[in-house]
Amino acid sequence: MCRALKDLMKEEIQKERADAAEQERVKNIKSMMENLKLSASQAMDALNIPVSEQRKYIAQL
């Protein structure tokens, strides 16, 4: 049981880190769009965000 709890906690921490990284990317995209007058696509290309992931970020803008 203790091992299962540790595994669950580890998974939750990894999910929180991934969510934080995603929010940071959205923040960076918005900043580049505003400060450098780039389109969302241009900003994501500059940040080397794969095209396959760009729709996910566009939905959050």
N, CA, C and O atoms as a GROMACS GRO file, in nm:
protein
  244
    1MET      N    1   0.083  -0.119   0.000
    1MET     CA    2   0.000   0.000   0.000
    1MET      C    3   0.087   0.125   0.000
    1MET      O    4   0.058   0.221  -0.070
    2CYS      N    5   0.193   0.123   0.079
    2CYS     CA    6   0.281   0.238   0.087
    2CYS      C    7   0.344   0.266  -0.050
    2CYS      O    8   0.357   0.381  -0.091
    3ARG      N    9   0.384   0.161  -0.120
    3ARG     CA   10   0.445   0.177  -0.252
    3ARG      C   11   0.343   0.235  -0.351
    3ARG      O   12   0.377   0.321  -0.432
    4ALA      N   13   0.221   0.189  -0.343
    4ALA     CA   14   0.117   0.241  -0.432
    4ALA      C   15   0.094   0.389  -0.407
    4ALA      O   16   0.075   0.466  -0.501
    5LEU      N   17   0.096   0.430  -0.282
    5LEU     CA   18   0.078   0.570  -0.248
    5LEU      C   19   0.195   0.653  -0.300
    5LEU      O   20   0.175   0.762  -0.353
    6LYS      N   21   0.316   0.601  -0.286
    6LYS     CA   22   0.434   0.672  -0.338
    6LYS      C   23   0.426   0.687  -0.489
    6LYS      O   24   0.458   0.792  -0.544
    7ASP      N   25   0.384   0.581  -0.557
    7ASP     CA   26   0.370   0.587  -0.703
    7ASP      C   27   0.264   0.690  -0.743
    7ASP      O   28   0.284   0.765  -0.839
    8LEU      N   29   0.155   0.692  -0.672
    8LEU     CA   30   0.049   0.788  -0.700
    8LEU      C   31   0.098   0.931  -0.678
    8LEU      O   32   0.069   1.019  -0.758
    9MET      N   33   0.171   0.953  -0.571
    9MET     CA   34   0.225   1.086  -0.543
    9MET      C   35   0.326   1.127  -0.652
    9MET      O   36   0.327   1.243  -0.694
   10LYS      N   37   0.407   1.034  -0.696
   10LYS     CA   38   0.504   1.062  -0.802
   10LYS      C   39   0.434   1.103  -0.930
   10LYS      O   40   0.475   1.198  -0.996
   11GLU      N   41   0.329   1.031  -0.966
   11GLU     CA   42   0.251   1.063  -1.086
   11GLU      C   43   0.189   1.202  -1.074
   11GLU      O   44   0.187   1.278  -1.171
   12GLU      N   45   0.137   1.235  -0.957
   12GLU     CA   46   0.074   1.365  -0.937
   12GLU      C   47   0.176   1.478  -0.949
   12GLU      O   48   0.147   1.582  -1.007
   13ILE      N   49   0.293   1.458  -0.895
   13ILE     CA   50   0.400   1.559  -0.904
   13ILE      C   51   0.440   1.579  -1.050
   13ILE      O   52   0.460   1.692  -1.094
   14GLN      N   53   0.452   1.470  -1.125
   14GLN     CA   54   0.488   1.481  -1.266
   14GLN      C   55   0.380   1.555  -1.344
   14GLN      O   56   0.411   1.636  -1.432
   15LYS      N   57   0.255   1.529  -1.313
   15LYS     CA   58   0.145   1.598  -1.380
   15LYS      C   59   0.147   1.747  -1.349
   15LYS      O   60   0.126   1.830  -1.438
   16GLU      N   61   0.171   1.782  -1.224
   16GLU     CA   62   0.178   1.923  -1.184
   16GLU      C   63   0.292   1.994  -1.256
   16GLU      O   64   0.276   2.108  -1.298
   17ARG      N   65   0.406   1.928  -1.268
   17ARG     CA   66   0.520   1.988  -1.338
   17ARG      C   67   0.487   2.008  -1.486
   17ARG      O   68   0.522   2.111  -1.543
   18ALA      N   69   0.422   1.912  -1.546
   18ALA     CA   70   0.385   1.923  -1.688
   18ALA      C   71   0.286   2.038  -1.707
   18ALA      O   72   0.296   2.114  -1.802
   19ASP      N   73   0.190   2.050  -1.616
   19ASP     CA   74   0.092   2.158  -1.623
   19ASP      C   75   0.160   2.294  -1.609
   19ASP      O   76   0.126   2.389  -1.680
   20ALA      N   77   0.255   2.303  -1.517
   20ALA     CA   78   0.329   2.429  -1.496
   20ALA      C   79   0.411   2.464  -1.620
   20ALA      O   80   0.416   2.581  -1.659
   21ALA      N   81   0.473   2.366  -1.681
   21ALA     CA   82   0.552   2.390  -1.802
   21ALA      C   83   0.462   2.437  -1.916
   21ALA      O   84   0.499   2.525  -1.994
   22GLU      N   85   0.344   2.378  -1.926
   22GLU     CA   86   0.250   2.417  -2.030
   22GLU      C   87   0.203   2.560  -2.009
   22GLU      O   88   0.194   2.637  -2.105
   23GLN      N   89   0.173   2.597  -1.886
   23GLN     CA   90   0.131   2.734  -1.857
   23GLN      C   91   0.242   2.834  -1.886
   23GLN      O   92   0.216   2.945  -1.932
   24GLU      N   93   0.365   2.796  -1.860
   24GLU     CA   94   0.480   2.882  -1.888
   24GLU      C   95   0.493   2.902  -2.039
   24GLU      O   96   0.524   3.013  -2.085
   25ARG      N   97   0.471   2.798  -2.116
   25ARG     CA   98   0.476   2.811  -2.262
   25ARG      C   99   0.368   2.907  -2.311
   25ARG      O  100   0.395   2.990  -2.397
   26VAL      N  101   0.247   2.895  -2.258
   26VAL     CA  102   0.138   2.985  -2.298
   26VAL      C  103   0.176   3.129  -2.265
   26VAL      O  104   0.154   3.219  -2.345
   27LYS      N  105   0.232   3.149  -2.149
   27LYS     CA  106   0.277   3.282  -2.108
   27LYS      C  107   0.382   3.336  -2.205
   27LYS      O  108   0.378   3.453  -2.243
   28ASN      N  109   0.476   3.252  -2.244
   28ASN     CA  110   0.581   3.294  -2.337
   28ASN      C  111   0.526   3.326  -2.475
   28ASN      O  112   0.569   3.421  -2.540
   29ILE      N  113   0.431   3.245  -2.520
   29ILE     CA  114   0.368   3.270  -2.650
   29ILE      C  115   0.299   3.406  -2.648
   29ILE      O  116   0.316   3.486  -2.740
   30LYS      N  117   0.219   3.430  -2.544
   30LYS     CA  118   0.147   3.557  -2.533
   30LYS      C  119   0.244   3.675  -2.528
   30LYS      O  120   0.219   3.778  -2.590
   31SER      N  121   0.352   3.660  -2.455
   31SER     CA  122   0.450   3.766  -2.442
   31SER      C  123   0.514   3.798  -2.577
   31SER      O  124   0.530   3.914  -2.613
   32MET      N  125   0.550   3.696  -2.652
   32MET     CA  126   0.611   3.717  -2.783
   32MET      C  127   0.511   3.781  -2.880
   32MET      O  128   0.548   3.865  -2.962
   33MET      N  129   0.386   3.740  -2.870
   33MET     CA  130   0.284   3.798  -2.956
   33MET      C  131   0.268   3.946  -2.927
   33MET      O  132   0.258   4.028  -3.019
   34GLU      N  133   0.266   3.980  -2.800
   34GLU     CA  134   0.244   4.119  -2.760
   34GLU      C  135   0.368   4.206  -2.784
   34GLU      O  136   0.359   4.312  -2.845
   35ASN      N  137   0.482   4.159  -2.737
   35ASN     CA  138   0.602   4.243  -2.740
   35ASN      C  139   0.671   4.246  -2.877
   35ASN      O  140   0.727   4.348  -2.916
   36LEU      N  141   0.666   4.136  -2.950
   36LEU     CA  142   0.734   4.129  -3.078
   36LEU      C  143   0.637   4.138  -3.196
   36LEU      O  144   0.677   4.132  -3.312
   37LYS      N  145   0.509   4.151  -3.163
   37LYS     CA  146   0.404   4.161  -3.265
   37LYS      C  147   0.404   4.042  -3.359
   37LYS      O  148   0.389   4.058  -3.481
   38LEU      N  149   0.421   3.922  -3.304
   38LEU     CA  150   0.419   3.799  -3.381
   38LEU      C  151   0.280   3.737  -3.377
   38LEU      O  152   0.204   3.759  -3.283
   39SER      N  153   0.250   3.659  -3.478
   39SER     CA  154   0.127   3.580  -3.473
   39SER      C  155   0.151   3.463  -3.378
   39SER      O  156   0.265   3.434  -3.341
   40ALA      N  157   0.045   3.397  -3.340
   40ALA     CA  158   0.059   3.281  -3.251
   40ALA      C  159   0.146   3.175  -3.316
   40ALA      O  160   0.231   3.115  -3.249
   41SER      N  161   0.126   3.152  -3.444
   41SER     CA  162   0.205   3.052  -3.516
   41SER      C  163   0.353   3.090  -3.520
   41SER      O  164   0.440   3.005  -3.499
   42GLN      N  165   0.381   3.216  -3.546
   42GLN     CA  166   0.520   3.262  -3.550
   42GLN      C  167   0.586   3.248  -3.413
   42GLN      O  168   0.702   3.206  -3.403
   43ALA      N  169   0.514   3.283  -3.309
   43ALA     CA  170   0.569   3.273  -3.174
   43ALA      C  171   0.598   3.128  -3.138
   43ALA      O  172   0.702   3.097  -3.080
   44MET      N  173   0.506   3.039  -3.172
   44MET     CA  174   0.527   2.897  -3.141
   44MET      C  175   0.642   2.839  -3.223
   44MET      O  176   0.716   2.754  -3.174
   45ASP      N  177   0.655   2.883  -3.348
   45ASP     CA  178   0.768   2.838  -3.429
   45ASP      C  179   0.899   2.887  -3.367
   45ASP      O  180   0.997   2.812  -3.362
   46ALA      N  181   0.902   3.010  -3.320
   46ALA     CA  182   1.022   3.065  -3.258
   46ALA      C  183   1.058   2.990  -3.129
   46ALA      O  184   1.175   2.980  -3.094
   47LEU      N  185   0.957   2.939  -3.060
   47LEU     CA  186   0.979   2.863  -2.937
   47LEU      C  187   0.999   2.714  -2.965
   47LEU      O  188   1.009   2.633  -2.872
   48ASN      N  189   1.006   2.679  -3.092
   48ASN     CA  190   1.027   2.539  -3.133
   48ASN      C  191   0.920   2.443  -3.080
   48ASN      O  192   0.949   2.329  -3.044
   49ILE      N  193   0.797   2.491  -3.077
   49ILE     CA  194   0.685   2.407  -3.037
   49ILE      C  195   0.642   2.327  -3.160
   49ILE      O  196   0.610   2.386  -3.264
   50PRO      N  197   0.641   2.196  -3.151
   50PRO     CA  198   0.603   2.114  -3.267
   50PRO      C  199   0.463   2.149  -3.318
   50PRO      O  200   0.373   2.180  -3.241
   51VAL      N  201   0.447   2.143  -3.449
   51VAL     CA  202   0.319   2.173  -3.512
   51VAL      C  203   0.210   2.084  -3.454
   51VAL      O  204   0.095   2.127  -3.441
   52SER      N  205   0.244   1.962  -3.421
   52SER     CA  206   0.145   1.868  -3.366
   52SER      C  207   0.090   1.913  -3.231
   52SER      O  208  -0.017   1.868  -3.190
   53GLU      N  209   0.162   2.000  -3.160
   53GLU     CA  210   0.117   2.048  -3.030
   53GLU      C  211   0.057   2.189  -3.035
   53GLU      O  212   0.000   2.235  -2.937
   54GLN      N  213   0.070   2.256  -3.148
   54GLN     CA  214   0.030   2.396  -3.155
   54GLN      C  215  -0.119   2.420  -3.135
   54GLN      O  216  -0.158   2.521  -3.077
   55ARG      N  217  -0.203   2.329  -3.180
   55ARG     CA  218  -0.348   2.347  -3.161
   55ARG      C  219  -0.383   2.353  -3.012
   55ARG      O  220  -0.470   2.429  -2.970
   56LYS      N  221  -0.315   2.271  -2.934
   56LYS     CA  222  -0.340   2.268  -2.789
   56LYS      C  223  -0.314   2.407  -2.729
   56LYS      O  224  -0.390   2.455  -2.645
   57TYR      N  225  -0.207   2.472  -2.774
   57TYR     CA  226  -0.172   2.603  -2.719
   57TYR      C  227  -0.262   2.713  -2.775
   57TYR      O  228  -0.296   2.807  -2.704
   58ILE      N  229  -0.300   2.701  -2.901
   58ILE     CA  230  -0.391   2.801  -2.960
   58ILE      C  231  -0.522   2.802  -2.882
   58ILE      O  232  -0.580   2.908  -2.860
   59ALA      N  233  -0.568   2.686  -2.841
   59ALA     CA  234  -0.694   2.677  -2.765
   59ALA      C  235  -0.683   2.748  -2.631
   59ALA      O  236  -0.784   2.791  -2.575
   60GLN      N  237  -0.561   2.762  -2.578
   60GLN     CA  238  -0.542   2.825  -2.448
   60GLN      C  239  -0.517   2.975  -2.456
   60GLN      O  240  -0.515   3.045  -2.355
   61LEU      N  241  -0.497   3.025  -2.578
   61LEU     CA  242  -0.469   3.168  -2.594
   61LEU      C  243  -0.593   3.247  -2.585
   61LEU      O  244  -0.588   3.370  -2.596
   0.00000   0.00000   0.00000
